[in-house]
């Protein structure tokens, strides 16, 4: 192997995908000689593995970095500006590497079937990066060839938003035709044609969305194409064996299952901590960090009762703030940890989590004087947490991250169906989701859903349901933004739930707590605004429907135009 292959080691960057002894992370492009790589299947696979690690990340925390109405943080005024790094996505280092592979494969001597498959996976990743940049900024330069300094004009213009959508779909169509239908066994974790088909449907959902059609909203010429693509993805994946698991918790705590459309594989000890679990646990059982994915009271209230009815609307299960945890949607217990609830971290049988000042560990409690850096709300998350890990093992979480799961394919299909005034799809999807969640069907078999919803009501019902189904999976902000509903979170304040022991906190009471004998009913509760020594109201203006191109990028390329909603001349929308 030539010395230009800079880094050689046992492959760990995408363990479970590739079996070989070398991984490429080429940074010295001027000295890069492709002769060995694109004539050797193992080296090509290793290069591809590095692209996977650059493209797909693990579990998001705090709703993928954007504070919505899910978690405790406040998005401050002027958080996004052209001259800072916030909400920018400019993936051209990765694009360069992908294009290098695509051109190398074309000129290499690999078996044509192998070459076709590798090309399909690389094209998918190129489309994935460009789509992410597109929904951040609108049209961006769509580079499809390797550009070399001194040889090519690097001052490229932005492609229009419409052109970018077309080019993304073109890449995905070729990927769909190049890849196996459904990867299982040793090939599980590689992008397949089913993932590409589902992702194409998602791309077209965005193209037909109000985010990109601010004048016509859902009444635009792209709706029919998006509907057909999402219908095809849903039906095709079902035929190929994808579907909902019977157990909601198993989605996040088991591997290789039928709901995984685009999985990112983790495998201890080679690749682990995909959940960033140390940031989400109570400090007593964490390391170096804590306070992420602390549910806001608004999210807690969003869970319906066991019969599917919203809180306060169920005749069967009356709601009381003082017993808020009782008779709720089973996904509540599957995702949330509250004061006095069982949370058996480190394998401690019967362990209960306390978040009340004077009872629980100080840094795990929600009270008005707490360190604002922790942004406590009185809740922790158990979703995707490997509870058996001790504090020393807290970074060993190797649950797979699902970049896309079949439930999202279902929601995407139902959402675009609403744009065609088709609510039947929505009812079917919501019933399937609620049945899997173990919500009671009721005598009418409606799972608590309102009868006779129109398209607008169904769209809202889908957004409300998805907020619960995908809590902490980084979907909420993008769902609101795609539907031009950022007003839902603009100006809101964040609240938590403060508990107080019913009586005097004596040494005997503390001893009971240490033996996990205090129950949630032993406390009284009141809703209190999350403590902050800074801004208290979320700032999510309309300019956030498209984020600005970073000022330094514009200064380095005089042909780049800034977005019109940020003082420039480029229209990032389709109309």
KAMO-V17553 format. One record per pair of residues at least 4 apart in sequence whose C-alpha atoms are under 6 Angstrom apart, sorted by the first residue. I is the first residue (numbers start at 1). J is the second residue. Records with the same first field share a line. If there is no record, write none. Layout:
I: J + J
This chain:
4: 32
7: 24
8: 22 + 23
9: 22
10: 21 + 22
11: 21 + 22 + 23
12: 270
14: 49
23: 46
24: 47
37: 43 + 44
38: 44 + 104 + 105 + 108
39: 108 + 109 + 110
52: 56
58: 274 + 401
59: 274 + 275 + 401
60: 64 + 474
62: 292 + 293
63: 472 + 474
64: 474
67: 73 + 75
68: 477
70: 295 + 296 + 299
71: 293 + 294 + 295 + 296
72: 294 + 296 + 375
74: 538
75: 538 + 539
76: 539
77: 539
80: 86
82: 548 + 550 + 551
83: 550 + 551
89: 133
92: 96
99: 145 + 146
100: 104 + 146
101: 105
104: 108
110: 115
112: 116
115: 119
116: 178
117: 178 + 179
120: 175 + 178 + 179
121: 191
123: 171
124: 172
127: 131 + 168
130: 134
134: 138 + 139
136: 546 + 547
137: 546 + 547
138: 161 + 572
139: 159 + 160 + 161 + 164 + 572
140: 158 + 159
141: 157 + 158 + 159
147: 152
148: 152
155: 557 + 559
157: 559 + 560
169: 173
176: 193 + 196
179: 192 + 193
180: 192 + 193
181: 192 + 193 + 194
182: 192
183: 187 + 188
184: 188
189: 263
195: 199 + 261 + 262
197: 233
198: 233
201: 229 + 230
204: 226
205: 226
208: 222 + 223
210: 214 + 217 + 483 + 484
211: 482 + 484
212: 573 + 574
213: 217 + 574 + 575
216: 220
218: 419
227: 416
230: 413
232: 236
233: 237
237: 242
238: 242
242: 258 + 259
243: 258 + 259 + 406
244: 259
246: 436
250: 254
252: 384
253: 399
259: 405 + 406
260: 405
261: 404 + 405
262: 402 + 403 + 404
263: 401 + 402 + 403
264: 400 + 401
265: 400
266: 271 + 272 + 398 + 400
267: 271 + 272 + 398
268: 272 + 398
272: 396 + 397 + 398
273: 395 + 396 + 397 + 398
278: 286 + 287 + 394
279: 289 + 290 + 292
280: 290 + 291 + 292
281: 286
282: 364
283: 290
285: 391
286: 391
291: 374
294: 379 + 380
295: 379
296: 495 + 496
297: 495 + 496
304: 308 + 309 + 310 + 311 + 328 + 329
305: 309 + 327 + 328 + 329
306: 327 + 328 + 329 + 439
307: 439 + 440 + 448
308: 447 + 448
309: 313 + 314 + 448
311: 319
312: 319
314: 318
320: 324
322: 525
331: 335
332: 336
335: 381 + 382 + 383
336: 381 + 382
337: 379 + 380 + 381
338: 379
339: 353 + 354 + 355
340: 352 + 353 + 354 + 519 + 520
341: 352 + 353
342: 351 + 352
343: 351 + 352 + 353
344: 348 + 349 + 351
345: 387 + 388
346: 388 + 389 + 390
347: 388
351: 516
352: 516
354: 360
355: 360 + 364 + 365 + 366 + 378
356: 360 + 365 + 499
357: 365
366: 376 + 377 + 378
368: 531
372: 531 + 532
377: 496
378: 497
386: 397
389: 393 + 394
411: 415
414: 425 + 426
417: 422
418: 422 + 423 + 455
421: 455
423: 455
430: 434
431: 435
434: 439
435: 439
440: 447
441: 445 + 446 + 447
442: 447
453: 457 + 458
462: 466
466: 470
467: 471
478: 482
480: 485 + 486
481: 485 + 486
490: 538 + 539 + 540
491: 537 + 538 + 539
492: 537 + 538
493: 536 + 537
494: 529 + 530
495: 528 + 529 + 530
496: 527 + 528 + 530
497: 526 + 527
498: 525 + 526
499: 523 + 524 + 525
500: 523 + 524
501: 523
502: 522 + 523
505: 509
512: 517
513: 517 + 518
543: 565
548: 563
554: 560
561: 570
562: 568 + 570
563: 568 + 570
564: 568 + 569 + 570 + 571
